[in-house]
């Protein structure tokens, strides 16, 4: 089987052009403080994170949108909390596995669209401590375990809510709210109380990752982001802000998100109007088809495919946020654990070609991508090359040497009018055949 599908090859070719078109970032780079530049660069250096979609929806084992998709009554759905008891949850076991997989940060769904909070919030009794027999603060345990493993903790937080009746119903109409109970000021104050808790009670937080703003597409709907973003920066100046609103960055946002696609792609239909900005980039992607746990969704991507997506994201100058939907008992699905171990084996050997790099000076090609760290250019061959020869379109820089990254074997190469031709000893057969080139 080919390392990339023909569709992916075509997309990579077009991405080399798209990456040349950069929109003006939400905040001019020239006006950024040194501290803001530092935390954004550190975020880019981490390259690989784990996304966790976990809540009472996992009990129904049909994904995180089950309440909406099945038109479930909000009062009946809320009773699920009374049976939520993840006895097998072990935050240290999770974070140890994430660290061994090569992840550098964790993004946890503190509160998803169903409105259930996974921490000891005082803003509502609808939370894991007060509403469940489990009665423990999952976020607190995860925060401590992340600190022990040196992982940055990010919080996903939903802007919309199917449960609270003061939230004004948007395009997600399967859980409608009575207009008589809608009170945007009340709901907005509730969100800010919760954000204050998350940024006050759990130590330094790497980022707030918003989602759901697309529920109100009408331009006149005022989400009051400026005030909310200012609150976050006031509470934790080094906390990054990202928003999965499926559009170009707004205001104080620190990084740009792409859902289920690499930057420049739109196969999932979420990124049609987005232009690649100058902000740090992050692609979030599922291992199978669903974000939350699904007992029927066994359509997991192979470990090799996930490694190639991680590498390609790095070549496109983006982080890769890989999702897992834990089971209701608190264990991670066996298939997810298996793939994390495969990724970990790859990153243990090849992580230096990913971490702290940026997209290389050679744009994506049919054969793969490049990453770069100073004068070191890492050539990631992800697809078949013709006649054992790899052409590197490079005219602005010169190469002094090329070798196999795995064992340092020097490779022959020659300068041509439009770049360099590198001669490989044999056709690459690995998931990612990496060459190391030194730039003059």
Residue pairs with C-beta under 8 A, 6 or more apart in sequence:
2 383
2 384
3 304
3 308
3 382
3 383
3 384
3 431
4 12
4 308
4 382
4 383
7 267
9 366
9 383
11 262
11 264
11 265
11 267
12 312
12 364
12 365
12 366
12 368
12 369
13 364
13 365
13 366
14 264
15 262
15 263
15 264
15 265
15 316
15 363
15 364
16 363
16 364
16 365
18 263
18 264
18 276
19 263
19 264
19 276
19 316
19 317
19 359
19 363
19 364
20 363
21 275
21 276
22 275
22 276
22 277
22 278
23 248
23 275
23 276
23 277
23 278
24 277
24 278
25 249
25 277
25 278
25 279
26 248
26 249
26 250
26 251
26 252
26 253
26 277
26 279
27 251
27 252
29 278
32 40
35 237
35 238
36 254
39 238
39 240
39 254
40 240
40 254
40 255
40 279
40 280
41 280
43 206
43 207
43 240
43 254
43 255
43 280
43 319
44 280
44 317
44 319
44 358
45 104
45 355
45 356
46 104
46 105
46 152
46 319
46 355
47 104
47 310
47 313
47 314
47 319
47 320
47 354
47 355
47 356
47 357
48 101
48 102
48 103
48 104
48 310
48 319
48 320
48 322
48 343
48 347
48 354
48 355
49 103
49 104
49 105
49 106
49 107
49 154
49 282
49 319
49 320
49 321
49 322
50 98
50 101
50 103
50 105
50 106
50 107
50 321
50 322
50 323
50 324
51 107
51 156
51 284
51 291
51 321
51 322
51 323
51 324
52 106
52 107
52 108
52 109
52 323
52 324
52 325
52 326
53 64
53 109
53 112
53 156
53 291
53 292
53 293
53 323
53 324
53 325
54 108
54 109
54 118
54 138
54 292
54 293
54 325
54 326
55 64
55 109
55 112
55 114
55 116
55 118
55 292
56 80
56 81
56 84
56 114
56 116
56 132
57 63
57 64
57 65
57 66
57 67
57 80
57 112
57 114
57 116
57 292
58 292
58 293
58 325
58 326
58 327
58 328
59 80
59 83
59 84
59 328
60 66
60 80
61 293
61 294
61 295
61 296
61 328
62 69
62 70
62 294
62 295
62 296
63 69
63 290
63 291
63 292
63 293
63 294
63 297
63 325
64 109
64 112
64 113
64 114
64 290
64 291
64 292
64 325
65 113
65 292
66 72
66 292
67 74
67 77
67 113
67 114
67 162
67 175
68 113
68 162
68 172
68 174
68 175
69 174
71 174
71 175
72 175
74 162
74 163
74 175
77 114
77 163
78 116
78 126
78 131
78 163
81 116
81 126
81 128
81 131
81 132
82 131
82 132
82 133
83 132
83 133
84 128
84 131
84 132
84 133
84 134
84 328
85 132
85 133
85 134
86 134
86 138
86 326
86 328
86 329
86 330
87 134
87 329
87 330
88 327
88 329
88 330
88 331
89 138
89 141
89 326
89 329
89 330
89 331
90 330
91 138
91 141
91 142
91 144
91 145
92 145
92 148
94 142
94 145
94 332
95 106
95 142
95 145
95 146
95 148
95 149
95 151
96 149
97 332
97 337
97 340
97 341
98 106
98 149
98 151
98 340
99 149
99 150
99 151
100 340
100 341
100 344
101 340
101 341
101 343
101 344
101 347
102 343
102 344
102 346
102 347
102 348
102 351
103 151
103 322
104 151
104 152
104 355
105 151
105 152
105 153
105 154
105 206
106 142
106 146
106 151
106 152
106 153
106 154
107 154
107 155
107 156
107 207
107 209
107 284
107 321
108 118
108 139
108 142
108 153
108 154
108 155
108 156
109 118
109 156
110 117
110 118
110 119
110 139
110 155
110 156
110 157
110 194
110 198
111 117
111 118
111 156
111 157
111 158
111 194
112 156
112 158
112 292
113 158
113 160
113 161
113 162
113 172
113 211
113 212
114 162
114 163
115 126
115 158
115 161
115 162
115 163
115 164
116 126
116 127
116 128
116 131
116 163
117 123
117 124
117 126
117 127
117 128
117 194
118 127
118 128
118 138
118 139
119 127
119 128
119 129
119 137
119 138
119 139
119 140
119 197
119 198
119 201
119 202
120 127
120 128
120 129
120 130
120 137
120 139
120 140
120 201
121 127
121 193
121 194
121 197
122 193
122 197
123 190
123 193
123 194
123 197
124 164
124 190
124 194
125 131
126 163
128 134
128 135
128 136
128 137
128 138
129 135
129 136
129 137
139 155
139 198
139 202
140 201
140 202
142 153
143 153
143 202
143 203
146 152
146 153
147 153
147 203
152 206
152 207
153 202
153 203
153 205
153 206
154 205
154 206
154 207
154 208
154 209
154 240
155 198
155 205
155 207
155 208
155 209
156 209
156 210
156 211
157 191
157 194
157 195
157 198
157 208
157 209
157 210
157 211
158 210
158 211
158 212
159 191
159 210
159 211
159 212
159 213
159 215
159 223
160 167
160 170
160 172
160 212
160 213
160 215
161 167
161 187
162 172
162 175
163 175
164 187
164 190
165 177
165 178
165 181
165 182
166 177
166 181
166 182
166 183
166 184
166 186
166 187
166 190
167 177
167 182
167 187
168 177
168 179
168 182
168 184
168 187
168 216
169 175
169 176
169 177
169 182
170 215
170 216
170 217
171 214
171 215
171 216
171 217
172 215
188 224
188 228
191 228
192 228
192 231
195 208
195 228
195 231
195 232
195 235
196 231
196 235
198 205
198 208
199 205
199 208
199 232
199 235
199 236
199 239
200 235
204 236
204 238
204 239
205 236
205 239
206 239
206 240
207 239
207 240
207 241
207 242
207 254
207 255
208 232
208 239
208 240
208 241
208 242
209 242
209 243
209 244
209 257
210 241
210 242
210 243
210 244
210 245
211 243
211 244
212 244
213 223
213 243
213 244
213 245
214 245
214 246
216 223
225 243
225 250
225 251
226 251
226 252
229 241
229 251
229 252
229 253
230 252
232 239
232 241
233 239
233 241
233 252
240 254
240 255
241 252
241 253
241 254
241 255
242 253
242 254
242 255
242 256
242 257
242 282
243 249
243 250
243 253
243 257
244 257
244 259
244 284
246 259
246 270
246 271
246 272
246 273
246 274
247 273
247 274
248 256
248 273
248 274
248 275
248 277
249 256
249 277
249 279
253 279
254 279
254 280
255 279
255 280
255 281
255 282
255 319
256 263
256 274
256 276
256 277
256 279
256 280
256 281
256 282
257 282
257 283
257 284
258 265
258 270
258 271
258 274
258 281
258 282
258 283
258 284
258 318
259 268
259 270
259 271
259 284
260 267
260 268
260 270
260 284
260 285
260 286
261 267
261 268
261 270
261 271
261 283
261 285
262 283
262 309
262 312
262 313
262 316
262 318
263 276
263 281
263 283
263 313
263 316
263 317
263 318
264 276
264 316
265 271
266 272
280 319
281 316
281 317
281 318
281 319
282 318
282 319
282 320
282 321
283 309
283 313
283 318
283 319
283 320
283 321
284 321
284 322
284 323
285 309
285 320
285 321
285 322
285 323
286 323
287 300
287 301
287 306
287 322
287 323
287 324
287 335
287 336
287 339
288 294
288 297
288 298
288 299
288 300
288 301
288 335
289 297
289 299
290 297
290 325
291 323
291 325
292 325
293 325
293 326
293 327
293 328
293 333
294 325
298 335
300 335
300 336
300 339
301 309
301 339
302 339
303 338
303 339
303 342
303 343
304 342
304 431
306 322
306 339
306 342
306 343
307 342
307 343
307 346
307 431
307 432
308 382
308 431
308 432
309 320
310 320
310 322
310 343
310 354
311 354
311 368
311 369
311 371
311 380
311 382
311 432
312 364
312 368
312 369
312 380
312 382
313 319
313 320
314 320
314 354
314 357
314 359
314 369
314 371
315 359
315 360
315 364
315 368
315 369
315 370
315 371
315 380
316 359
316 364
316 369
317 358
317 359
322 343
324 332
324 333
324 336
324 340
325 333
325 336
326 332
326 333
327 333
346 431
346 432
347 354
349 406
350 405
350 432
350 434
353 371
353 378
353 380
353 405
353 434
353 436
354 371
356 373
357 371
357 372
357 373
357 378
358 371
358 372
358 373
359 369
359 370
359 371
359 372
360 369
360 370
360 371
360 372
360 377
360 378
360 379
361 370
361 372
361 377
361 394
361 396
361 397
361 439
362 370
362 377
362 379
362 392
362 393
362 394
363 393
365 393
366 383
367 381
367 382
367 383
367 384
367 385
367 390
368 379
368 380
368 381
368 382
368 383
368 432
369 380
369 382
370 377
370 378
370 379
370 380
371 377
371 378
371 380
372 378
375 438
375 439
375 440
376 436
376 437
376 438
376 439
377 399
377 436
377 437
377 438
377 439
378 405
378 434
378 435
378 436
378 437
379 390
379 392
379 402
379 422
379 434
379 435
379 436
379 437
380 432
380 433
380 434
381 390
381 428
381 432
381 433
381 434
381 435
382 431
382 432
384 427
384 428
385 424
385 427
385 428
388 423
388 424
388 425
388 426
388 427
389 421
389 422
389 423
389 424
390 421
390 422
390 424
390 435
391 416
391 419
391 420
391 421
391 422
392 399
392 419
392 420
392 421
392 422
392 437
393 418
393 419
394 419
394 420
395 418
395 419
397 439
397 440
398 415
398 439
398 440
399 413
399 420
399 437
399 438
399 439
399 440
400 438
400 439
400 440
401 410
401 437
401 438
402 410
402 411
402 413
402 420
402 422
402 435
402 436
402 437
402 438
403 409
403 410
403 411
403 435
403 436
404 411
404 434
404 435
404 436
405 434
405 435
405 436
406 434
409 425
411 422
411 423
411 424
411 425
411 435
412 422
412 423
413 420
413 421
413 422
413 423
414 420
414 421
422 435
